[in-house]
Amino acid sequence: MIKRLVSSTIEPNTYDNNGRCDAHHPILAAIDLGTNSCRLLVASVNIAGLKKSFFRHRPNLNGWKIVDSFAKIVRLGEGLHKTGELSEEAMTRAIEALRICRKKIDFHGATSIRAVATEACRRATNGHVLVERAMTELGLNIEIIDSEEEARLALTGCAAILNPKTPYAVVFDIGGGSTEAIWLRINETGRKRPGYPVPFEVIDSVSLPYGVVTVSESYAQFASSPEVHESVRAHVRDEINRFVAKNEIKKYIDNSQVQLIGSSGTVTTLAAVKMGLLRYERRAIDGLFIKTEELKEISQKILFMTQRERVQHPCIGGGRADLVIVGSAILEGICDAIHIEELRVADRGVREGILSELLVDMHKKY
C-alpha cells in the first residue's frame, strides 16, 4: 500500500516555446514511457518567483511554466502478452520517440531530468535492453518503476484538481498494461506541501491486469465486439466491487463524502467526444466535471461506431480507434462498481507528478 503523504504543484499555464535556461531560469524535464505512449513535459523555473510563491494556495505562474510537451503512441507493449518480451519493432518505435524527447531536452537545455518506464518494461524479461539502448544511443537514464511508484507519481500529478472539501476520493488511471485504482483520504490537518496544498494520504490501492493494449491484443480482431466489451466490463466491475467492499467505500459514497477522479487517455477522449470538440483541447478537458451516466452513453456510442467512423473522429483518430473500445469497457466497469454521479477528468498524471517533485527539489536547492 502507498503510505507517503503527497500533494501537487502542477497547475500548468500553457504549452508554449519560450523557455530560457540560465542560472535564474533552470529547465526541468519529465518523461513517462508507458505501455502505449511516450510523453514528455519541459518546464522553465523562475527561481525568484518560485521562492516567493511556493507555499501559496495557488502557485504564482511567474514561478514556473510549461514550455514544451510531446506525446506519441509507440505501443511498447505490443506482443508482450504472447512472448513476455519487448519486440524489436516496439523498442525501435520507443527509441525514436525518446530521440525526439532528447532533442527537445537539449534544445531547451534542461538540467534536471527524470525519465521513467512503467508496466511494459516491468513485465518484459528484456526491459533492461531498452534501458541500455536509451542510455547508449541517447544518453537518457530510464528508470523502470514499480506499480506503487507509478501510482504515487500519478496521484501527485492529479492532486491539484482534488476538492479539499470532500473528505475522500477514488482516483483511477486506465493504462496500456494495467489499470490502477486508489482510495485516499483528504488530510485537512496534514502538513501543507509546497505549491498546491491539498494534503492527502492513501488508504489502499489496487492494480488490475487490464490495460488497453494488453486486453486489445488478447482478444485480437474481436476486441471491438460488444461481447468482449461486456466481458471486460464485467471482470473490471467484479474486481472493483471487491476493492469497494474491502474498504467499505459504499458507506462514504452514500454520505456524499467521495469524489471520483479519472486519469487516462480513455477518459479524456470520451470527455472530448462528449464536448463535441473539433480537435482535442487540453484546456477544455482537464478538470472538467462530467456525469458518469453520460460517459457510459458515449462509451456505447463509440462501441457501435464503425472502425472508419472512429478513425475519422477528430478526438479519436487512428492511434486510438481500437484501444478506446477496451478502455471504454474498463471505464464502464469502474463506474458500475463506484456509484458516484459525477467524475472529474484529469488530463495529467505521471509526467506532472515527476515535475512536481523536481520543483520541490529545485526549491530546496535554491
Secondary structure as GFF3:
##gff-version 3
##sequence-region A 1 366
A	DSSP	beta_strand	6	8	.	.	.	ID=ss1
A	DSSP	beta_strand	27	33	.	.	.	ID=ss2
A	DSSP	beta_strand	37	45	.	.	.	ID=ss3
A	DSSP	alpha_helix	47	53	.	.	.	ID=ss4
A	DSSP	beta_strand	64	73	.	.	.	ID=ss5
A	DSSP	alpha_helix	80	83	.	.	.	ID=ss6
A	DSSP	alpha_helix	88	108	.	.	.	ID=ss7
A	DSSP	beta_strand	112	117	.	.	.	ID=ss8
A	DSSP	alpha_helix	119	123	.	.	.	ID=ss9
A	DSSP	alpha_helix	127	138	.	.	.	ID=ss10
A	DSSP	beta_strand	142	144	.	.	.	ID=ss11
A	DSSP	alpha_helix	147	158	.	.	.	ID=ss12
A	DSSP	three_ten_helix	159	161	.	.	.	ID=ss13
A	DSSP	beta_strand	168	174	.	.	.	ID=ss14
A	DSSP	beta_strand	179	186	.	.	.	ID=ss15
A	DSSP	beta_strand	196	208	.	.	.	ID=ss16
A	DSSP	alpha_helix	212	219	.	.	.	ID=ss17
A	DSSP	three_ten_helix	220	222	.	.	.	ID=ss18
A	DSSP	alpha_helix	226	246	.	.	.	ID=ss19
A	DSSP	alpha_helix	249	254	.	.	.	ID=ss20
A	DSSP	beta_strand	258	263	.	.	.	ID=ss21
A	DSSP	alpha_helix	265	275	.	.	.	ID=ss22
A	DSSP	alpha_helix	282	285	.	.	.	ID=ss23
A	DSSP	beta_strand	289	291	.	.	.	ID=ss24
A	DSSP	alpha_helix	292	303	.	.	.	ID=ss25
A	DSSP	alpha_helix	307	312	.	.	.	ID=ss26
A	DSSP	alpha_helix	323	337	.	.	.	ID=ss27
A	DSSP	beta_strand	342	346	.	.	.	ID=ss28
A	DSSP	alpha_helix	350	365	.	.	.	ID=ss29
###
